[in-house]
Amino acid sequence: MSYRRLIAVSFFLNGVTMVGMKAVSEFGLARVTPMVLFSMYGTSSLLGIFPVVAAGRRPQRRSLWVGAIAGIASIAGCASSIGAAALAQGYVVFPVISGGSLLLVAVFGRIAFGEKIGPYGLAGIAVGIAGIAMLGG
Amino acid sequence: MEAGVRVHTSAYENRLAKAEAAASARKLSWVALKSDLSNWLCYTSRRSRRITPNDAAPVGRNLYNDELMAYVCSAVAIVSFGALGLTYKLSDRLGCDKAQVNLALFLSAGAAALIWAAATGGLAALGRAAALGVAMGSISFCNITAFRQAAAKGRISTSWTVINLSLVIPVAASVFIWSEVPAPRHYLGFALILAAIALLGMDLERARE
């Protein structure tokens, strides 16, 4: 599959995943969010076994630790997103969460990893803050 | 004009009235299928205007507190997804195997969700909850697989930018499927967010060159 098709598929599927978070409350399933998340991550776990087995590499302790920390962050983010989408408008929640997390990664990437932020990055951070203020204000 | 009857004079207010009427009609069609609490959750999620403390709230709920809780949930989500992004950066720097990181992510998150469900008594909630979760999990896994292959074939900065721009899909779904009505400033804020994503992507591409 070509790059364009792969990125188009990923673009669409990423958007549909976020629609699913909104659908949890729209289908009246907000009270059983833990079950929805358990089903989601459980399915991904079963499917995620295949690439690991196919790669045939020995388990790396650092990979497992980093993945475990990422998992806690992921479920906290998903649960909070579902809660926010249930309580507020989707056209506010998703841009604020997506934009805010990207800004956070950009800023903390500079602090924690010493990554340089160029003029485009600084402009992006400023514009992003303005956008979040416009949406959330 | 009778006292207390509001005349919608602006185009925005007309659209607002139509959206609220559509939401009410949709709510009535769901009554036969859902419990009272589920119907109430659907109604509160279709609010299409800013709620103030003076608004009348359903019995037992304060809609103004709902909006505050939405801000709190959004802040927690921002910090959590930001931490997730930083964790991925850390995994790249440590030379971790991506497939193993993803599998450990899914397993640890699934274990946390299982403990949460058991603690809140939600394990018995099968049916639609499990079906939606399975669908989201399958889609999420396919998304990650496609993104990894795309990033391997093309530029990671371009791929990352395109993926983050996919927030247009849930925003479009909110407007066209669930009849939410953004105000003009929301359109401007959304455009600024898209511009910020594009600028950050350009900065990432410059840094890698």
Interface residues (C-beta under 8 A of the other chain):
Chain A: M1 S2 Y3 L6 I7 V9 S10 F11 F12 L13 N14 G15 V16 T17 M18 V19 G20 M21 K22 A23 V24 S25 E26 F27 G28 L29 A30 R31 V32 T33 P34 M35 V36 L37 F38 S39 M40 Y41 G42 T43 S44 S45 L47 G48 I49 P51 V52 A55 R57 P59 Q60 R62 S63 L64 W65 V66 G67 A68 I69 A70 G71 I72 A73 S74 I75 A76 G77 C78 S80 S81 G83 A84 A85 A86 L87 A88 Q89 G90 Y91 V92 V93 F94 P95 V96 I97 S98 G99 G100 S101 L102 L103 L104 V105 A106 F108 G109 A112 F113 E115 K116 I117 G118 P119 Y120 G121 A123 G124 I125 V127 G128 A130 G131 I132 A133 M134 L135 G136 G137
Chain B: W30 K34 S35 L37 S38 N39 L41 C42 T44 S45 R47 S48 D66 E67 M69 A70 Y71 C73 S74 V76 A77 I78 V79 S80 F81 G82 A83 L84 G85 L86 T87 Y88 K89 L90 S91 R93 L94 C96 D97 A99 Q100 V101 N102 L103 A104 L105 F106 L107 S108 A109 G110 A112 A113 L114 W116 A117 T120 G122 L123 A125 L126 R128 A129 A130 A131 L132 G133 V134 A135 M136 G137 S138 I139 S140 F141 C142 N143 T145 A146 F147 Q149 A150 K153 G154 T158 S159 V162 I163 N164 L165 S166 L167 V168 I169 P170 V171 A173 S174 V175 W178 E180 P182 R185 H186 L188 G189 F190 A191 L192 I193 A195 A196 I197 A198 L199 L200 M202 D203 L204 R206 A207
